[in-house]
């Protein structure tokens, strides 16, 4: 084994690492969108269970939302089978790299496009024809006497559907038990690792809880306690010498936005009731939404350019310049923007490499254009080092022989 003194390492995590802890994966979350009992308790927020007030159940929009989502799901699944048609062969390839199932992420994206159409911000001319198709199939689902009135109602219903999807996902990802993360603790406490940068696409808080329970200090971009909150501080990553950093590129179920001096300010609140939060001066804080701030849909890259997400991705890009080794687990290579960034990072320096913890790593080529294009070359030249184990099955000794000298 080569010398590993003072190495800087990125640990890149996806949702697969949360499966053993009982948190639902994409397929289960999609099923919950359609099957779990939820009710509307405000225009843009939904809670688990049936509506507690029988008199208000008739006006609850949840059933209408689910009817719309089923319509969109049927349309999407039909479309996936038609695309890529070749006249010579008289057949379609289907939507390559998408799999064969519509997920809640796909449904959120479609609803978001319809919502943007309704407020005049859509920049895709294909949205109107999609809405016309849905309007024709919707029947009594939509209100309005005229065609345009029904399209407007579709836009409003899609807006509520976005809120519904995010409410369900946020609730379903609340932490339960914590299982299978022991390798993270070993990396965080290894004396030869100067800096462990945990970059995660997960919305859940399992990693943070696991580290806190094991008394491992870490920074996550949020500052000191101020009453019932910790405010986001873009300077924390630069100022702190803490060895373990956490970057959540897709947001988190414990990130909320509060209105401060007329502007939105991100914070992590303590407690479960975000409507009853005060700062250190005892002033009541006003949440902009009752649901947390995380990214949904298949077009997240647009949001990477704004607010807290822009700052977080800026720090991620900085880390890629500082580190030449990534240990990756649980990521299905489904984020196109992230994939291209990793592709560029591997191309910039032939000494950069990814240790991939995945029991069936070769199947990733069916999920990503970048992986399909680079997998064979990367594995031949040693830039991609597959270890056919999940994170929970991997020991520190499995990794040590692959660690490069210095790591930066």
TASULPE-V731772 format. One line per field, one symbol per residue. ss: DSSP state (~ for helix, > for strand, _ for the rest). phi: phi as a letter, one per 40 degrees, with the letter a starting at -180 (. if undefined). psi: psi as a letter, one per 40 degrees, with the letter a starting at -180 (. if undefined). A space follows every 10 residues. Layout:
ss = ???
phi = ???
psi = ???
This chain:
ss = ______>>>> >>>_~~~~~~ ~____~~~~~ ~~~~~__>>> >>__>>>>__ ___~~~~~~_ _~~~~~~~~~ ~~~~~~~~~~ ~~__>>____ >>________ ___~~~~~~~ ~~~~~~~~__ _____~~~~~ ~~~~~~~~~~ ~_____~~~~ ~~~~~~~~~~ ~~~~~~~~~~ ~~________ _~~~~~~~~_ __>>>>>>>> _____~~~~~ ~~~____>>_ _>>>>>__>> >>___~~~~_ ___>>>>>__ >____>>>>> __>>>>>>>_ ______>>__ ___>>>>___ ___>_____~ ~~~~~_~~~~ ~~~~~~~~~~ ~~__>>>>>_ _____~~~~~ ~~~~~~~~__ __>>>>>___ ~~~~~~__~~ ~~~~~~~~~~ ~__>>>>___ ~~~__~~~~~ ________
phi = .ccbcgcbbb bbbbcdcccc cgcccdcccc ccdcbccabc badbabbcgc ccbdcbcccc cdcccccccc cccccccccd cccgcbdccf abcgccgcgb bcbccccccc ccccccdcbg bcbbccccdc ccccccccfc cbchcbdccc cccccccccc cdccdccccc ccccdbcbbg bdccccccbc ccccabbcbb ccccbccccc ccccfccabb gbcccbgcbb ccbccdcccc bdcbbbbbcb gacbcbbbcb fgbcbcabcb gbbccbbbcc cgccbbccbc ccbacbgcbc dccccbfccc cccccccccc ccbbabbbag ccfbccccdc ccdcccccac ccabcbcacb ccccccbacc cccbdccccc cgcbbcbcac dcbcbccccd cbcccgga
psi = hihfhfihih hhiaddeedd eeiiaddddd dddddihiih eidfiiiiii hehddeddeh eddddddddd dddddddddd edifhhddef iidihieeae ihiddddddd ddddddddee eifheedddd ddddddedbe diiididddd dddddddddd dddddddddd ddehibihie edddddddeh dehdhhhhhi eidifddddd dddefhiiie eiaihgbeih ihheeddddi ehdhihhgde aieehihihh feihhiihii iegeeghiad eehhihidie iihihiiefd ddeeeibddd dddddddddd ddiehhhhie hefehddddd ddddddddhe ehihhhhhdg ddedeeehdd dddedddddd eedhghhgii deehiddddd eehihde.
